[in-house]
Amino acid sequence: MNIPTLEQIRAMEEKIAALGTPMQASIVGTLGITFLPAELEGADANLVVRATMPCDERTCQPFGYLSGGASLALAETLAGYGSMLLLAMGERPVGATVSANHVSALKRGKMAQGVATLLHLGRTTHVWNVDIVDAEDGRLVSTARVLNHILPGEEPKTFPVRAS
């Protein structure tokens, strides 16, 4: 499998953004996740996707810090979004494994930013590393590893896929 060109990625991002209501009616809207433009970075033009998520009443634990569960939800959502950008017609990503280490706290009122980097691009699996940082100062909050299985089948009703 090859990583698509930046132009193909932008076209896919536009299709996903055009979904509007289905995306907002999912965990994306519930947690206030906002996707940022994907980039191809490094000498090997590796895919990196980013999103922000507020640390507020939807994502905080009772003591006023970002919930570890919300961090995991951001990580898995971001890795799934990244995999969607890579799919051929009829394929869909499903999260299979997510593991994380929470290394510092993010206070209520701050913004988290997830940065997902593709580690493995296989025919049936994608592996992502997702670092969640304080969007203001870049301090690491959590780091996660996400494995997505790529399922064949009919085109999903809520997510477009690009032709191969």
N, C-alpha and C positions, 0 to 999 in steps of 0.2 A: 504494500500500500504506500502511496505517496501523499505527502501533505499538499493540499491544493494551493494555488497561487493566492496572493493577497486579494486580487480582484475577485476570485471565486469565493473567498471567505467573506468579503464585503457583501457580495450578492446574497449569500446565505444568511448573513446577519440581517439584511433588509427583509428577507422572507420571514425570519423568525420575529423580528420587530413588528411586522405587519399583522402577526397573529393577535396582538393587543390583548383582547379579552381572555382567550384561553391561557395565556401566560400569566396575566394578572389574577386569574381565578385559581392559580396553582400556588404552590409554596413560594414562588417568586414574588407574587403580590402580597401574600400573607406576611412575609418577613421583610418586605420593602427592598428586595434585591434589585439592583440596577446593573445591567451588563455594560461594560465599557468595550470599545473596539478591540478586537483581537489583533495580535501582532505576530510577525515572524521574526524571531530574535536569534542572534548568535550566528556563528560561522555556518552552522548546519541549517539555518532558517527554521528553527524549531517553533512550534505553535505555542503561544502564551495567551491565555484569556484571563480577563480581570472582571471583577464585579465589586460593588460596594453594598454594604448592609448596615443600617443604623443600629446602634446599641440603644434600644428604647424599650418601651413596655412590652413589645412583641418578642424581643430577643434577649431580655435580661432575666437573670435569676432573681430571687427575692431580695438579695443583698445589694443589688445595684450594679452588677457586673455582667458582661456578656456571658450567656449560658453556653456551656460546652456543647449542648445539644444543638443550639442555633449555629455554632461554629461548624459542627459536623454537617448540618443541613446546607450551609453555604458551600462547604467543600464539595459535597456530593452533587449539589445543583450546578456548581461551576464546572466540575469535571464532566457532567452529563451534557452541559451546554457545549463545552469544547468538543466532545465526541460527536455531537450533532453536526458541527461544522465540517466534519470529516467523512460523513456517511454517504454511501451510495444509495440509489433509489431502493426503497423497501426495507432498509436496515434501520434499527433503532437501538439506542444504548440503554442498558439497565445496570444500575449500580449493583455490584456483587459483594464488594468488600470495601469498608472504609475504616481506617484506624488513624488515631490522632494523638498527639501530645499537646497539652495545653501548658504553655510555659510562662505566661504572664496574664494579668487581668486587664480588661478594657472596661473603663467606667461608663456608666449610663450617660448619654448625651454625646458620646464620641461616635465616630464612623469607623467601621471595620472595612478593610479592603482584602479581598481574596485574590491571590495571584496563582493561577494554575498553569503548570508547565507539563507538557506532554513528555513522558519518559519512555513509553513504548507504544508503537503504532502497529498493531497486528491485525490480521484479518478478522479474528473473533474476539480480541481483547485490546483494550487501551488501558494504560496505566498512567496516572497523573499524580504529580506532587502539588499540593495546594498549601501555600503559606498564607495565613491570615495575619494581617498586620494592622496596626493603628494607622489609619489613612493619613493622619496629620504628621506623625513623626517617623513612620516606617518601622516602629518597634514590633518585633515578632510576638504575636499573641498565641497562635496555635500553628502546628504544622501537621498535615494529613497526607495520607497516601490513599488513593482511590483506584479501585479496579472496576472497569466497566466491561461487561460482556456485550458483544454486538450481536443482536438477534436479527435473523432474516425474517421476512414476512411481508405482509401487506403494509402499504404506506400508513404510518400513524395518522390518526385523525387530527391531532393537535399540533404536530410538528412537521414542517416541510423537510424534505430531504433533497439533496442535489443529485443530479444525474451523474453517473460515473463516466 
